[in-house]
Amino acid sequence: MTISMNDEERQAFDQANEGIRLGASGEPLLAVKHWEKASAIADEHLQGADINFWIKSGYGAALFDAGRYDEGIAISQMAREWCLSHEQPLASLSIARSYLALGQNSNAAPYLREIHELVGDDIFLQFNDTDEPAIRTALAGKL
């Protein structure tokens, strides 16, 4: 199946894919630059389009990988409802990871519960082992 894209969608998609490639290659700072370009194109030309929300979810994850937690939370929030409506946990995952990295476990709790609703106990595969106690506490409703 071939998906038809206009020029702006193709440019944004290509920038996002380069961000994915660089992130997978261990270059999180360079990856963020490409996600940022993709996001800017989407903001200017693709407001409300699915690709804009997809880009925001990837951009938020890239910001987390680069240690830019507050920015990652803000960007991921833009994509969260869209991701949840597509039963995709990435935006909630980036938000929860960022809050945990900031030591704000109680802020992470509602997002951890969202992720658990989508993926069940596979949630533990998405986090560091050191995060497990905070995740279990959140899932038990104690945060």
N, C-alpha and C positions, 0 to 999 in steps of 0.2 A: 504494500500500500504506500503510495506516495502522497505526502502532505504538501499542499501548495502553500507557499509563504510569499508575502509581499517583501519588498526590499528591506523595510525596517525590521520586520520579523526575522528575516534571514540574518541581518547584521547583528541583531540582539542575540539570536540563537548561536551564531558563530562565536561571539564574544563569550557567551556563557559556556559553550563547549570548551573553549580555550581555558577558561577558569577551572572547569572540571579537570581537564588534562593537567594543568599546573598544580592543582590541589592534590591530585593523585600522585604526582611526581615529587611531592614534598616541598613545594614552593608556595606556601600559603599567602605570602605577601604579594607575590606576582599574580596569584589567582584572584585575590581581592580586586586588583586593578581591572582585570577583565570583567569580573562580575559587576564592578562599579560602572564600567562602560555599558555593559548590557542593560543594567538598571536605568541608566540615564536615557538610553535609546527608548526603552520601554515606557519610561515616564513621559517622554516627549511625544511618542507616536502611538503607543499601544495601551493607553489607559483603559482599564476594565477588561482587557483581553486576558484569556487564560495564560498566555505566555508571560505576561507581566507578573502574575502571581507566582508562576513557576520560577521565574528569574529571582523574584524577591526571596523565595524559600531557599534557593541555592546560595544567594548572596548572603543571607543571614547565617547559613551554615559556614560559608567561607570566612565570614567575620569572626565567628566563634573559633575556627581553626587558627586564625591569625591572632587570637587573644584580645580581640576588640569586642568584649562582651556586651557592653552597654549599647553599642551601635548594632550589634547582632540581634539583641533583643528587640530594638526598635524596628529594624527592617523585617525581622521574622513576624512581628505582630501584624505587619501589613499583609502578610500572606496566610496567616493562621486560619482564618475562617474559610478561605478558599481551600486550603489543604485539608481541613477537617471535612469539608463538604465532599471531597474526593477520597476520603478515608486514607489520607497520607499524613504520616506523623512528623515530617521533616521540620516544619516551622515550630511545632510544639517541642520537638526534640532539641532544636537549637536554643530555644528560650530556656528550657529546663537545664540544659548543660551549662548555659551561661550563668544562670542564677546559682547553680551549684558551684561553679568555678569562682563566683564572687562570694561564696559562703552564705548566700541568702536562701537557705533550704526551704523556709516557709513560702517564699515567693515561687520557688520551683514546684511546690506540691501540686497545684491544680494542673499544671502542664504534664507532670509525671502521671497523674491520674488519666488525663486525656490519652497519653501515649499507651498506657496500660489497656485502656478500653479498646484501642485499635490493634495492638500486637500481643496482648496477654503477657505471659511471663518472658517472652522474647525481649521485653524491655531491658532485662538485665544484660543482654548481649550488646546493647547500644551504649553502655556506660562503662566507666572504669570500675574495677572491683571495689575501690575505696568509696564509691558512691552508693553501694548497695544498702548500707544501713539507712541512709537518708531516703532512698527510694522506698524501702520497706516501711519506714515510718510514715511517709506520705501516703502510701497505698493503704495503710491501716487507719488513715484519717487522723493521725496524731499530730499533724503539722497544720 
